Amino acid sequence: MPKLVDHEERRAHIIDALLRVAADGGLHAVTMRSVATGAGVSVRLVQYYFDTKEQLLLAALTHLAVRMGERVRDRVRAAGSSTDPRDVVEAVLLEAVPTDRESRTFHLVYTEYAVLSVTDPALAGQPFLAAPDEMEAFLVDRLAAAQQAGDADPHLDPRREAVVLLSVSAGLGLSVLLGQRTAEDAVEVLRYHLGRIFPGGRARDGGGPATGRG
């Protein structure tokens, strides 16, 4: 009896190969042939699942969106049992800092997608690129709740502070990718800034939510 083919597994395998190619050489290095080579399959098989390179890129973008959502939710759940509201805010922001192989690949490829979407109409407006807006809304809600509970500086504007926090974390993440600082340094800077928002919170000395999962 012939072995049944798991098409979703094959698609995921091909997408993973694309991400490896993009992480090593950039999106400009992604071709049907390079992805096929990375996946250990024929070009024809890649084309069976993805008619064009554009379809392959969009599928990888959707995959990244799902993984990002899963990682953020995992961090929030891990911090959810904490009595310190800062832990939840920190958990979300730390996802912007490449602290393991998967997150480094994610942020490198995401950054390239974001830049490419500025000039590529096919990528512009994709739901994944709206993820920062969702994170901003979540942070505004958490900061406002922390203020009401007396855990955060009552004089801060939650919306503007959420914008600042996301900008800081994104900038720190990029600086790690560029080799300007280590992930540990970036996390320390992020926690330093959070200390200003949550002046009554406990000092961080390497504790708190984990900075890596790989």
N, C-alpha and C positions, 0 to 999 in steps of 0.2 A: 504493500500500500504506500503510495507516494506521501512524502512528508508534507504536512500542511504549512503553508508560508504565512508567517505573521507579518502582514504588510505594515502595520503600525511600528513594529519593532524595526523593520528595515528602514522605514522613513526616519525614525529616530536615529538609527545608526548613521545614515547619510548626513543628517543635520549635525550630529556630533562631529563628523569628519569636517564639515564646513567650518564649524567653530574652531576646530584645531588649526585648520589652514589659515583662517582669518587671524587667530591669536598669534600665530608664528610669523605670518607675512603680510597681514593687513587684508582688508576687503578687496583691494586691487589684485591680490594674488588668487582670489577665488575664481575658478573656472570649473566647468563641468568635469574636465579631465583631472584637475588637481583634487577635487573633492572625491572623484571616483578612486583615485590613487590612495588618498587618505583613508577611504572606507574599505579598500581592498576589494572593490567590485568593478564591473565594467562601466564605461561611460553610458552604454545603452541602458543599463539598469538604472542609473541615476536619472536618465531622461524618461524612463518608464514612469517614475514617481513624480518627476518635476520636468515639465515640458521645456521650461526656460530657466535661465540663471535668475531672472527676476522672481519667478515663483519660488525658487530655492532660497533666495535671500529673504523673502517675505515669510516663508515657513520657519526659517531660523529666527527671525525677529519675533514671531509668535511664541516660539519655544523659549526664547530668552525672557519674554514677558511672564510666562507661566512660572519659570524658575525663580525670577525675581520676586514674584508674589509669594511663592512658597517659602523662600528664605526669609523675607520680612515677617511673614506670619509665624514662622518657627521662632524667630528672635523675640517677637512680641509675646508669644505663648510662654517662652522660657522665662521672660521677665514678668509675666502676668501675676505670678504668686508673690512678687516682691511688694513690700509696703511702701517702697520709695517710688513715687511717680516718675522721678528722673530716670529710673532704670528702663521704663518703657520708651521714653523719648530717646534715650541713648541707644536702645536696641535698634530703633528704626534708622537713626543716623549712621550707626556703625556699618550698615549694609552698603553705604556709599564708599567705604574704604576697602580697597582690595587687601584682604588679610589671608587669603588662601588661593590655591590654584584656580578653583572654579570662579571665585569672585573676581580674580584678576582677568581671566578670560572674558567674563561677563562684562566688566567695565571697559575693557579695551575695545571689544566688539561693539558694545552699546555706543561708546563715544564716536566710533567711526560711522555707525548707522546714523546717529544724530546729525553729524556734520554732513553726511551724504544726503540726508533728507532735505537740507536747505536748497539743494539744486535739483533733486530728483523728485518729480511730482508723484511717482509711484510709491515713494516711501513717506512723503509728507502727509501728515494727518493720520498716520497709523495709530491705533489705540495705545500701543506700547509707549509711544512718545508722550502720552498724557499721564504716565505714571507719576512724575514729579508733582503734578497737580493734586493727585489723590493723596500723596504723602503729605503735601502741604496742608490739605484739609484735615487730615488725621492729626498732625502736629498742632494745628490751631485749636482743635477740640481738646487735646491732652493738656496743652499749656493753660487754656482757660479753666479747665477742671482743676489743675494744680493750683492756680491762683485762688480759686474759690475755696479750696481746702487749706489755703495758707502755706502751701509748700513751695510756691514760686513767687518771685518779686511781683507785688501787686501793681507796680507802676509800669510794667512792660506792656506793649501792644502785642497780643498773641499772634495776630496775623503777620505783622511786620517781623516779629521775632522768628516765626516759622520760616519766612523767606530768607532771613539771614542765616538761620541754622542749616537750611538746605544748601544755600550757596557756599557756606563754609565747608560743609561735609563734601560737597561735590568738588570744590577746589582742592581740598586735602586729598581726595581720592585721585584726582588728576596728577597732583604733585608726587604721589606714590608711584603712579604709572610711569612718570617721567624720570624717576630716580632721584628726585630732589630731596626726599626724606623717606624714612622707613615707615612701614605701617604702624609700628609702635609709637613713633614720634607723632604721626597724624592722630592716632587715638588719644595721645596725651594732650595735644592741642585742643581737640574736640571736647574732652572732659574738662579742660581748663575753662573753656567758654561756658559750658553747662554749669560750672560752679558759680558763675555770675548770675545765671537765671534762677538757679536753685541754691541760694546762699545758705540755707539751713541743712542742705543735704550732706551726707557723709563724704569725707574726702576719699578720692580714688587712689589706690596705691598698687594698681594692677588687678584689683578685684572687679566686681560688677560683671555685666554680661560678657561672655566670652568674645574675644576679638577674632577668632577663627574657628572653622569647623572641619577643615580638611585634614 
